[in-house]
Amino acid sequence: MTLALLVAVAVLAAGGLARAAHRMARHDAVAGRLARPVEPAPAGGRAARRPLPAPPPRVAAALADADVPLPASLAWTLWLGALAAGSLVALTAGGPGLAGVAAVALVVGPALALRTRRGRADARIEQALPVALEAVARSLRSGASLRQAVEEAGRAATGGGRALASELSRAAAEAGQGASLVAALEAIAARRPLAGVRLGVAALCLGAETGGAQARAVDGVAATVRERLAVAAELQALSSQARISALVIGLAPVGFGAFAAATDPRTAQFMFHTPAGLALLVAGLLLDAVGWFWMQRLARVAV
């Protein structure tokens, strides 16, 4: 009964933190769109309060690289709330030993999850690149200049191509303000050093400098990138069985240990309340995490 009440309180507290983080993210988004910074509240007024410290910059960078559609402040608050609630529940259920193991798992688990999704944002940019290049070629055939074609492709891209659309719109805006279009396009390749992006930027820059059949060249690059993505998708499909096997092998010991601790009080007593049991539990979890990470690395396909 006490454990159920504690779980309910932890869930309510996590929900309150999530709502507070959502309000904070909306406030930051609105403040970022204002023409001038928000002035601090007067001494007698009601100032905006932040319930938690701001997340480190690497959190936002990791979320963006993993293509996780969450504001950094919201993800940081949810993680802190889960860490506090999970540790409290584990402390009540199994004592300090289980609380320590739960805290380590809640710290390492999200970091490993983000690491396994590393590069997803770049992959989505490459997947959207053929469509964007074909849009540039269509605009060129209709008589638009290269800058106008890049701008139209940036406005047309949606969904997974929003990051690429932002890059194209930025390059077109810089060229419209007097900068060199070639320099603006090369800046995209510098910010996104991907094979497909470099190839597309090279074709666009060559067309901007030499003229000629720009639409045909851009279409050729789009076809090349599309074929390369098809080969990568086929390789990923062929290696999917190995990745699923790694996931099952990594989760099976954890599931078996949880089942054994839940059904046998002596096992739980040894694992969570004795130094030898805690040492074996931590060593087993570490070895399991290392094995899972190594199998994921072996199953990774580089194209």
C-alpha positions as CSV (number, residue, x, y, z in Angstrom):
1,M,0.0,0.0,0.0
2,T,2.8,2.4,0.9
3,L,4.7,1.5,-2.3
4,A,1.6,2.2,-4.4
5,L,1.0,5.5,-2.7
6,L,4.7,6.4,-3.3
7,V,4.5,5.5,-7.0
8,A,1.3,7.7,-7.4
9,V,3.0,10.6,-5.7
10,A,6.1,10.2,-7.9
11,V,4.0,10.1,-11.0
12,L,2.1,13.3,-10.0
13,A,5.4,15.0,-9.2
14,A,6.9,14.0,-12.6
15,G,3.7,15.3,-14.3
16,G,4.0,18.6,-12.5
17,L,7.7,18.9,-13.5
18,A,6.8,18.1,-17.1
19,R,4.1,20.8,-17.2
20,A,6.5,23.3,-15.7
21,A,9.1,22.4,-18.3
22,H,6.6,22.8,-21.1
23,R,5.7,26.3,-19.9
24,M,9.3,27.2,-19.6
25,A,10.0,25.9,-23.2
26,R,7.0,27.9,-24.5
27,H,8.3,31.0,-22.7
28,D,11.8,30.6,-24.1
29,A,10.3,30.1,-27.6
30,V,8.2,33.3,-27.4
31,A,11.1,35.2,-26.0
32,G,13.4,34.1,-28.8
33,R,10.9,35.4,-31.4
34,L,10.7,38.9,-29.9
35,A,12.6,41.7,-31.5
36,R,14.3,42.7,-28.3
37,P,15.2,40.7,-25.2
38,V,12.7,40.4,-22.4
39,E,13.3,43.0,-19.7
40,P,13.6,41.8,-16.1
41,A,10.5,42.2,-14.0
42,P,10.5,45.1,-11.5
43,A,11.4,44.6,-7.9
44,G,7.8,44.7,-6.8
45,G,6.5,42.6,-9.7
46,R,6.2,39.0,-10.2
47,A,9.3,37.6,-11.9
48,A,9.3,34.4,-14.0
49,R,10.8,31.5,-12.0
50,R,12.6,28.5,-13.4
51,P,11.9,25.3,-11.4
52,L,15.2,23.7,-12.4
53,P,18.6,24.8,-13.7
54,A,19.0,25.2,-17.4
55,P,20.2,22.1,-19.3
56,P,23.8,21.9,-20.4
57,P,24.4,22.9,-24.1
58,R,25.4,19.3,-25.0
59,V,21.9,18.1,-24.1
60,A,20.4,20.2,-26.9
61,A,23.2,19.2,-29.3
62,A,22.6,15.5,-28.5
63,L,18.9,15.7,-28.9
64,A,19.3,17.5,-32.2
65,D,21.8,15.0,-33.5
66,A,19.6,12.1,-32.5
67,D,16.6,13.8,-34.1
68,V,14.5,13.7,-30.9
69,P,11.6,16.2,-31.3
70,L,11.8,17.5,-27.7
71,P,12.9,20.9,-26.4
72,A,16.1,20.5,-24.3
73,S,14.5,22.1,-21.2
74,L,11.5,19.6,-21.4
75,A,13.8,16.6,-21.9
76,W,16.1,17.7,-19.1
77,T,13.2,18.2,-16.6
78,L,11.6,14.9,-17.6
79,W,15.0,13.1,-17.0
80,L,15.5,14.7,-13.6
81,G,12.0,13.9,-12.6
82,A,12.4,10.3,-13.7
83,L,15.7,10.1,-11.9
84,A,14.2,11.4,-8.6
85,A,11.0,9.3,-8.8
86,G,12.8,6.1,-9.9
87,S,15.4,6.4,-7.1
88,L,12.7,7.1,-4.5
89,V,10.6,4.1,-5.6
90,A,13.6,1.8,-5.7
91,L,14.7,3.0,-2.2
92,T,11.3,2.1,-0.8
93,A,11.1,-1.2,-2.6
94,G,14.6,-2.5,-2.2
95,G,16.7,-0.2,0.0
96,P,19.7,1.9,-0.7
97,G,21.3,-0.8,-2.9
98,L,18.5,-0.9,-5.4
99,A,18.2,2.8,-5.3
100,G,21.8,3.2,-6.3
101,V,21.4,0.7,-9.1
102,A,18.3,2.4,-10.3
103,A,20.0,5.8,-10.3
104,V,22.9,4.5,-12.3
105,A,20.5,2.9,-14.8
106,L,18.5,6.1,-15.2
107,V,21.7,8.1,-15.8
108,V,23.4,5.7,-18.2
109,G,20.2,4.4,-20.0
110,P,19.2,7.7,-21.6
111,A,22.8,8.5,-22.6
112,L,23.1,5.1,-24.3
113,A,19.7,5.5,-26.0
114,L,20.9,8.9,-27.4
115,R,24.2,7.4,-28.5
116,T,22.5,4.6,-30.4
117,R,20.4,7.3,-32.3
118,R,23.5,9.4,-33.0
119,G,23.5,10.7,-36.6
120,R,19.8,10.3,-37.2
121,A,19.4,14.0,-38.0
122,D,22.1,13.8,-40.7
123,A,20.5,10.7,-42.1
124,R,17.2,12.5,-42.5
125,I,18.9,15.3,-44.2
126,E,20.5,12.9,-46.7
127,Q,17.1,11.2,-47.2
128,A,15.5,14.5,-48.0
129,L,18.4,15.7,-50.3
130,P,17.2,14.0,-53.6
131,V,13.7,15.6,-53.3
132,A,15.3,19.0,-52.7
133,L,17.7,18.7,-55.6
134,E,14.8,17.6,-57.9
135,A,12.8,20.7,-56.7
136,V,15.8,22.9,-57.6
137,A,16.0,21.3,-61.1
138,R,12.3,21.8,-61.7
139,S,12.6,25.5,-60.7
140,L,15.6,25.9,-63.0
141,R,13.7,24.4,-65.9
142,S,10.9,26.9,-65.3
143,G,13.3,29.8,-65.8
144,A,14.2,30.7,-62.3
145,S,17.7,31.7,-61.3
146,L,19.8,29.4,-59.2
147,R,19.2,31.5,-56.1
148,Q,15.4,31.5,-56.7
149,A,15.5,27.8,-57.2
150,V,17.3,27.2,-54.0
151,E,14.9,29.5,-52.1
152,E,11.8,27.7,-53.6
153,A,13.3,24.3,-52.7
154,G,13.8,25.5,-49.1
155,R,10.2,26.7,-48.9
156,A,8.8,23.4,-50.4
157,A,10.6,21.0,-48.1
158,T,8.6,19.7,-45.2
159,G,8.6,16.8,-42.7
160,G,12.0,15.1,-42.5
161,G,13.5,17.7,-44.8
162,R,13.0,20.7,-42.5
163,A,16.6,20.8,-41.4
164,L,17.7,20.8,-45.0
165,A,15.0,23.4,-45.9
166,S,16.4,25.6,-43.2
167,E,19.9,25.3,-44.6
168,L,18.7,26.1,-48.2
169,S,16.6,29.0,-47.0
170,R,19.5,30.4,-45.1
171,A,21.8,30.1,-48.1
172,A,19.2,31.9,-50.3
173,A,18.7,34.6,-47.7
174,E,22.4,35.2,-47.5
175,A,22.7,35.4,-51.3
176,G,19.8,37.8,-51.4
177,Q,21.5,40.1,-48.9
178,G,24.5,40.5,-51.2
179,A,26.7,37.5,-50.2
180,S,28.1,35.1,-52.8
181,L,25.7,32.2,-53.5
182,V,28.7,29.9,-54.0
183,A,30.0,30.9,-50.5
184,A,26.6,30.4,-49.0
185,L,26.2,26.9,-50.5
186,E,29.7,25.9,-49.5
187,A,28.9,27.0,-45.9
188,I,26.1,24.4,-46.0
189,A,28.7,21.7,-46.8
190,A,30.9,23.0,-44.0
191,R,28.0,22.8,-41.4
192,R,26.8,19.4,-42.7
193,P,29.9,17.5,-43.9
194,L,27.9,14.6,-45.4
195,A,28.8,12.9,-48.6
196,G,25.5,13.6,-50.3
197,V,25.4,17.2,-49.2
198,R,29.0,17.8,-50.5
199,L,28.1,16.2,-53.8
200,G,24.9,18.3,-54.2
201,V,26.7,21.5,-53.1
202,A,29.5,20.8,-55.6
203,A,26.9,20.5,-58.5
204,L,25.1,23.7,-57.5
205,C,28.3,25.6,-57.1
206,L,29.6,24.4,-60.5
207,G,26.4,25.5,-62.1
208,A,26.5,28.9,-60.4
209,E,30.1,29.5,-61.6
210,T,30.0,28.0,-65.1
211,G,26.4,28.0,-66.1
212,G,25.4,25.3,-68.7
213,A,22.8,22.6,-68.3
214,Q,22.3,23.2,-64.5
215,A,19.0,21.3,-64.3
216,R,20.5,18.2,-65.9
217,A,23.5,18.2,-63.6
218,V,21.3,18.6,-60.5
219,D,19.0,15.8,-61.7
220,G,22.0,13.5,-62.2
221,V,23.3,14.2,-58.6
222,A,19.8,13.6,-57.2
223,A,19.7,10.2,-59.0
224,T,23.2,9.3,-57.7
225,V,22.2,10.2,-54.1
226,R,19.0,8.3,-54.4
227,E,20.8,5.1,-55.6
228,R,23.3,5.5,-52.7
229,L,20.5,5.7,-50.2
230,A,18.8,2.7,-51.7
231,V,22.0,0.7,-51.2
232,A,22.3,1.9,-47.6
233,A,18.7,0.9,-46.9
234,E,19.2,-2.5,-48.3
235,L,22.3,-3.0,-46.1
236,Q,20.4,-1.8,-43.1
237,A,17.6,-4.3,-43.8
238,L,20.1,-7.1,-44.1
239,S,21.7,-6.2,-40.7
240,S,18.3,-5.8,-38.9
241,Q,18.3,-9.4,-37.6
242,A,21.7,-8.8,-35.9
243,R,20.5,-5.6,-34.3
244,I,17.3,-7.3,-33.0
245,S,19.4,-10.2,-31.7
246,A,21.6,-7.8,-29.8
247,L,18.6,-6.1,-28.3
248,V,17.1,-9.4,-27.1
249,I,20.4,-10.6,-25.7
250,G,20.9,-7.4,-23.9
251,L,17.4,-7.3,-22.4
252,A,17.1,-11.0,-21.5
253,P,19.4,-11.0,-18.4
254,V,17.7,-7.8,-17.1
255,G,14.3,-9.4,-17.5
256,F,15.3,-12.7,-15.9
257,G,17.0,-10.9,-13.0
258,A,13.9,-8.8,-12.4
259,F,11.6,-11.9,-12.5
260,A,13.9,-13.8,-10.1
261,A,13.9,-10.9,-7.7
262,A,10.2,-10.4,-7.8
263,T,9.3,-14.1,-7.3
264,D,12.0,-15.2,-4.8
265,P,12.5,-13.0,-1.7
266,R,15.8,-14.7,-1.0
267,T,17.2,-13.6,-4.3
268,A,16.0,-10.1,-3.8
269,Q,17.5,-10.0,-0.3
270,F,20.9,-11.2,-1.6
271,M,21.0,-8.9,-4.7
272,F,19.9,-5.7,-3.0
273,H,20.8,-6.0,0.6
274,T,24.3,-7.6,0.7
275,P,27.6,-6.2,-0.5
276,A,28.4,-9.3,-2.6
277,G,25.0,-9.2,-4.3
278,L,25.2,-5.5,-5.1
279,A,28.7,-6.0,-6.5
280,L,27.5,-8.9,-8.7
281,L,24.5,-6.9,-9.8
282,V,26.5,-3.9,-10.9
283,A,29.1,-6.1,-12.6
284,G,26.5,-8.0,-14.5
285,L,24.7,-4.8,-15.6
286,L,28.0,-3.3,-16.8
287,L,29.0,-6.4,-18.7
288,D,25.5,-6.6,-20.2
289,A,25.7,-3.0,-21.3
290,V,29.2,-3.5,-22.8
291,G,28.1,-6.6,-24.7
292,W,25.0,-4.9,-26.1
293,F,26.9,-1.9,-27.1
294,W,29.6,-4.0,-28.8
295,M,27.1,-6.0,-30.7
296,Q,25.4,-2.8,-31.9
297,R,28.7,-1.6,-33.1
298,L,29.4,-4.8,-35.0
299,A,26.0,-4.6,-36.6
300,R,26.5,-1.0,-37.7
301,V,26.7,-0.5,-41.4
302,A,28.9,2.2,-42.8
303,V,28.1,3.3,-46.4
